[in-house]
Amino acid sequence: MRTRQLYGLALIALIITACGGKEKAGGGGAADKNTLVIGLTSSPTNLDSRVGNDNPSGRMFDLIYDPLLNVTPNMDYAPYLAEKWETPDDKTIVFHLHANAKFQNGQPVKAADVKWTYDSLLADSFVSPKKSGYAAVDHIEAPDDHTVIFKLKEPNPGLFDNLNLGILPTGADTNVFKTKPITSGPYQVVDFRADDRVVLQAFDQYEGGAPKIKNVIVRTIPDATTRVLELRRGSINFEVNAIPFENVAEFDKNPDFKVVKSPGSVYQYIAFNLRDPILSKKLVRQAIAHAIDRERICRDLQRGYATPTDTMFAQGHWARADNLPTYPYDPKKARQLLAQAGYPNGFSVVFKTSTDVEANSRAEAIQQMLKQVGINMQIQSNETSTFLADIQKGNFQMYSLSRNGIQDPDFYYIIFYSKNVPPEGQNRGYYKNPRVDQLIMQGRSTFDRAKRKPVYVEIQKIVQEDLPYLSLYLQTNVAIMRNNVDGYVQYPAGFLLSVPKMSMR
């Protein structure tokens, strides 16, 4: 054991030394073609796939875990640990596992491990914010080493969004796996230093093929200016959506770098509390929609790296509806609607946000726009934990947040079904529409997309008229890397799933 520990420490030192900022002549960046250094804005909180629920942890899961299935760049699902699956009926999903899959300690991955991973998460004694995503699961069967059967209490195609959980070996201790998990994914964790870095090494026996880049270091760099400087000098050589938009142009013009841009699925919206006596009026919400210049927000605040949207689904999503009701910027129309609603002189409202600089800039722009139509919007900024606690309790009038990577339209059940209100549910604005409730249940009653799509098209039209959410924009993904990095594929939600197939020259 002592020898193994010394080997691990030596490996860490070797990797860190290799990417410690040594640059090629002419500013070409880090010289080691076997080490990719990724810059993140914040640190992963927990490397146990059953627990970690923050974005940085999710990006680590992209690299270290092998789930049953995962998303594709065109927002569909692809097999990973499962080589295929079928749905013999609307309450059964059968997965067939790769026969040669192994954990990084050499033991084979069996159906019993998949069953244990999900069963342990759903156990009453296990604490995790992910449990609610599996409410439709009745039980899981493992009839042989390579077959896993999910039996559902009721049809729920939205479950597929939650079947990308990283599989753990039976008996995994969350107190250990939160920092040093044993997984079956393309990379294994060598070292995890909270708020600093995670050091990864390629797993050569990964059933999907050994990664081409042998070493990956994921560094936590909270300060945006520092991230820009480190990318510029080569001490990090890859990032996705971690550089301020105003700095993208300099890398775009620099031949030492590649900049990859594509439409994304990060959805920014404004939410209204429909229990509020003023905001409960549809005319008021529609007036606010006409008072906000979304084009200007995308142009000036997002530096053009965003596109106004009238739906939460990204371009190309199979359920996305076209020709929805829209609310072009029209202050005169906004004032007319306010007068019709009984507020010819406007009103006062509190808009809650975090202390994040970008969030406050957006809030201030909205504040000035609403002022032009007579609405006095007061901004209340709190630390993120306080802000989110208020939102989760439904303690607000208005706020703005983003949703990332919405895959299945059953997400409407989570955010707009009338019974899913705080404190347990995420219908935080207390939206209630009987027709939407009916359609939501109809949409989740089958796996057949041909039957589901018209249901969700109608939901999008109703929601866009009712405006429990005011859609602002979909953010453009921007990845920046050294020009010797090849093979990167952009995912709408900014996932790092293509890293194991990437290479460096």
N, C-alpha and C positions, 0 to 999 in steps of 0.2 A: 504493500500500500504506500509506503514511504517513497519507493522508487516511482510509482505512478504519479504521486503528488509533485515530485521534483520534475518529472517529465512535463506535466501540465504547466507548471510555472515557467519552465524553459520555453515551452511553446508560446505562451502568452508574451514573454519578453521578446522572442524572435519576431512574432507578428507585429507587435507594437513598434519595434525598432525598424522593421521593414517599411512601415508607413508613417514614420515619425516626421514627415515633412521634407524629406530629401527630394530635391527637385532636379529635373533635367535642365541642362543648359537652355536658356531662352525661356524659362518659365513654363516648361511643358508639364509640370506636375509630378506627383509621386512616381518613382521609377519602378516600383515593384508591380509587375503585371499579374501577380498571384494574389493581390490583396485589394479588395474593394472597401473603401471607407465611406460609410453612409452617414449623412448628417440628419439628425432628428431635432425637433424643437423642444421636446420634453422626454423624460425617461419613462420606459415601461414600468408599470406598477406591479405586475405579477405575471410570471411566465407559465403559470398553470393555466392551461386553456379553459378550464372550467370556471376560472375566477376572473382573470384579466379582462376588463371590459372597456379600457381606454384605447384611443387610437394608436399610441406608440406600442402598446402590448399587441394589438392586432397586427401591426406591421412586423413584429417579431414572429408572430404565429405564421405569417406568410412564409417565413424562412425556415422555421424549425419543426413545424408539424406536418403531418400527413392525414388530413381529414378524409372522411368517406367521399366527399365531393367538394368542389370549389367552384367559384364563379369564373366566367370567361371574359375576355375583353369586350364581347358584344352582349354582356349582361345576361348570359344564360348559365347553365350548370355543366360541369365536366367531371368525369370520374377521376379520382385520385387513388386513395387506398382501395376503394371499390372499383373494379374494372368495368362493372356494368350494374344496372339495377332495373327493376320492372315494378309496375303497380298493377297487380292482378285485379284489384278492386280499389275503390276510393278510400278504403280504410286499411290498406296494406301496402308497405313498401319493402321489397326484397332486394338486399344488396349482396353482391358476390365479390369477395375480396381477392386481391392479388395473392397468388399462392406463395410468392417468394418474398413478401414484405417482411422486414426485420426491424426490431428496435435497435437503437445504437449500442446496446449492451450485448447484441448478438442473438437474443432470443427472438423467435418468430412472432409476428403479429397474428393473433387468432381472433376469431369472432367473439370469443369470451372476453377479450380485452375491450372490444368495441362495446359490448353489452355492459361491462363493468364501468367503463368511462361514463356512459350516459346514466346508468343506474346510480352511480355514486353522486353524480351531480344532482339527481332528482331526489336523493335521500332527504328525509325531513331534517336530519342533523347537519346537512351540508349547507353553508351560507354562500349564496352566489346571486348576483343580479341577473344571471342568464336563465334562471329556472322558468320564468314565465313563458319563454319561447317554446317550451315543450309541453304546454298544458294539454295538448291534444293527444299526447302519447299515453296509451293504456299500459302497454308493456312491450318488452323487447325480448326476442327469442334468438338463440344461437344453436340451431339444430346440428351444425357440424362446424369444423374449424374455419370454414371459409364462407359461411352464409349467415347473414344477420337479417332478421325480420322485425320491422317496426309495425306493431299493431296499434291502430289509432282508435280513440273513443268516438271520434266523429271525423268526417273528411276535413282535411286542412292542408291544401297545397302550399300554404305559407310556411309549413314546417321545413321545406327545403332550404329556406333562408338560414335555418339553424342547424343544418346537418353538415356544416363546415367546421364543426368542433374538432380540435386536434385530439387524436386518440392517444391514450396513456396506457402503460402496462398495468395489469391488474394489481391492485394494492398500493398504487402511487400515493405517497404522503404529500399532501398539499403544502405542508410546512417546509418540505425539502424542494418540491418541484416549483415553488414560486420563484426560485433563483437558479436551480440546477435540474431542470427536467430531463428525463430520458425520453426521447421521442423517436419516431420513425421517419422524420422528415429529411429534407435534403441537407440541412446543416445541423450540427450539434453544438450545444452551448459549452464553451470552454471556461468562460469567466463572465460573471455579471456583477458590475459595480453600479449600484443605483445612482442616478443623477450624473453618471460619467460615461460608461460604455458597456456594451455587450460584445464579447469576442466569440466568434463562431468559426468552426472548422467544417469543411465539406465531409459528408457521410458517404464514403465510397460505395457502400452497399445499398444505397437508396434504390428502391425498385423502379423509380422513375428515371434513373440514370444519374451517375455521379455528377455533381455540379462542376462546371468548367473552371470557375474561380474558386480556388481552394480555401482562401481565408476571407472572412468578412468581419469588419469592425463597425459596429453601429454606435456612433457617438452622440451624446446628448449635449446640445449647444443651445441654451435658451435664448441668448441674445442674438437678435437678427443681424446686427452689424458684424458681430463675430463670425456668424455663419458665412456671411458674404466674404469676409477677409480670408477665412480658412479655405473656402472653395477657390478663391482667387489664387492663393499661393500653393494649393495642392495638398494640404493636410487633410482635406476631405475631397473625394473625387466623384461623389454622386449624391444627389438629393432630389426629392419629389415634393413639390408644394411647400418648401421650407425657406425659400428666398423671397423677400418682399418684391412685389410686382414692379416697383420703381427701379429695381436693380437688374431686372431680367435683360434689358436692352444691352447692357455692357457685355454680358456673356454671349448674347446673340451675335454681337459684332466681333467677338474674339475667336480666331481660328483654333485656339487651344481647347475650345469647348463645343459640345453639342447641346442644343436646346430642343426638346421635344414638347410640342403643345398639341392638345386635343381636347374636344369637349368633355366635360366631366359630369359627375353625378352628385357633387356636393351642392345641396339645395338650400338656399337661404330664404327664410320666410319671416313674416311678422304674424304673431298669434294674438288673438283677441279673447278676452274673458267675456263670454256671452251671458254671464250672470250679472255683469255690470249694467245698470239701468240705461246708460248711454250707448255703450258698445253693443248691447243686445239688439239694437235697431240696425237692420240690414242696410238701410239708406245711409247711416253714419259710416258703416264699414266701407260701403261703396264710395262714399265721398272721400274717405281717407285714401282709398286706392287711386282715385283720380288726382289726388293732391300730391302724390309721390312720383317723382320723375325717375323711374327705374333706369332709363337709358343714361341719364346723367350719373347715377350711382355707379353703373357699370363702367362708364367712360372715365370718370374722374377719380373715384375711390378704388375701383378694381383695375384701373389703368388699361381697360379694354379686355381684361382677362375674365370676363363673365358675360353671360347672355341673358337678357330678361326672359322669364318663363311664366306660363300660366298653369303649369302643372308640376308636380314633384318628380315626375319621371324624366330621365335624361333622353336626349335624342337617340333614336334607335331602339328604345325599350319597346318590347312587344305590346305592352298595354297602354302606351302613350296615346292620348287622344289629340286630334287636330281640331282646328276651328272652334276652340273654346271661347266663351265670353271673355272679353279682355277689357282693361281699364286704362286707356291711354292717358298720358299726363294732360290734365285739363282743369286748371284751377277754377275757371268759371263754372264748369259743370260741378265741381266739388262744392262750391258755395251754394249752388242751386239745390243740390241734394241735401246739404245741411239745413237749408231753410225749410225744405219739405219735411225734414225729420223733426222740425221744431227748434232748431238751433241756428237762427239767422246770425247771431253774434258769436257763434262758436261755443267752445266749452274748454275745460281744463282736463288733462289726462296725465297719468304717470306712466312713463316708459321705463321698464327695468332692464338693466344690462349689467355685464360684468365690468371689471376694470381694464379689460383688454383694449389696447390702443385702437385696433381696427374696429372693434365693436362700438367704441365710443365715437369714433369718427363717423361711422354709419349713422349712429343715433343722432349726432349733431346735425348731419345733413338732413335727416328726416324731420328733425325739430324745426329747422328753418323752412322747409317746404310746407309743413303743416301750419306754421305761423302765417304764411301768405294767405291762407283761407280762413284765418280766425281761430285756429285751434292752438291752445297754449299747452304744449307738450313739455312736461318737466321730466328731466332725465335723472334716474336714481341708479347710481353705479355702486355695486358691492363686490367684495371678493367673490371669486367664482363659486366657492362652496355655499356661501350665503345666497347668492343669486339663484343657483340651481335648486337649492332647498325651497326657496319661495316658489319657483316655477313648478316643481314637482308637487307642491301642495295646492296649486291653483291660486296662490296668493299674488295676484298681479292684475293689471288692467291690459297692458300691452307689453310685449317683449319680442326680441328677434333672436333666433338661433338657426343653426344649420343641421341638416340631416345628411348623412353620407352613405352612399352605396345602397339605396333602396332597390331591392331586387324584385321581390314578389309584391303585387298590389294588395295582397292580404294585409299589408301594413296599415291599410285604412281601418281594419278591425282594431288595431292597437291604438290609433290616434283619434278616431272619429266615431267608433261604436258607442252608443249613448250610455251603456252600462260601465264602460271602462274609464271611469272618472277617478281622480285622486281620492285617497292616497295610494291605492294599489295600481290604478290604470294611468295611461298617458293621454287620455282625452282631457287635457288640462284646462281647455277653454270651455268645457261643459257643453259641447256642441250636441244638438239633438235634432235629428230629422228622421222620422219613421221610415220614409222611403229609402234613405241611405242605409239605415239599419237592415231593412229587408234585402237590399241589393248586396250589402256586405256578406250576409249569410248565404245568399245565393251564389256569390262569387267564390266562396270557400267550400262549396258543396261538391266540387268535382276537380279532377286534375286536368280536364280537357280545356286547353287554352282557347280553342275555337268557340267554346261556350262561355268562357270567362271574359274574353275581351269586350264584347258589347256591354256586359254588366259594368265593367270598370270604366268604359267610355261614358256611360250614363252617370256613374258616380262622380267622375271628374267634372262633368257639366254642372251637376247640382252643386257640388262643393264650390266651384268657381263662381256661381251665382250667390251662394250663401256667404262665402268668404269667412269661414272660421279661421282660415289661414289666408294671408295675402302673400302670394308667391312673388318673390323679388327677382332672383336670378339663379342660374346654374353656373358654378365656377369652372373656368377652364383649368385643366391640369397642365402644370409646367414642370418638366423634369430637366435638370441641368447636370451634365456629366463631362468628364474629360474626354477628349476626342479619341483616346485609345480604348474607350469602353464601347463594346458592340453588343447588339442583340436585345437591347431594352425594348419591351412592349408595354405600352401605356394601358392601364386599366382605368375605367371611368371613375372609380373611387380612390385612385392613387395607390392601389395595392402593389406590393413588391413581389408578386408571384412569378415574375419573369426573371428574377435575379439568378436562380439556379441554372438557367439556360444562357446567361450572359457570358461574355468572355472579355479579356483585356489583351491588347497588343503591346 
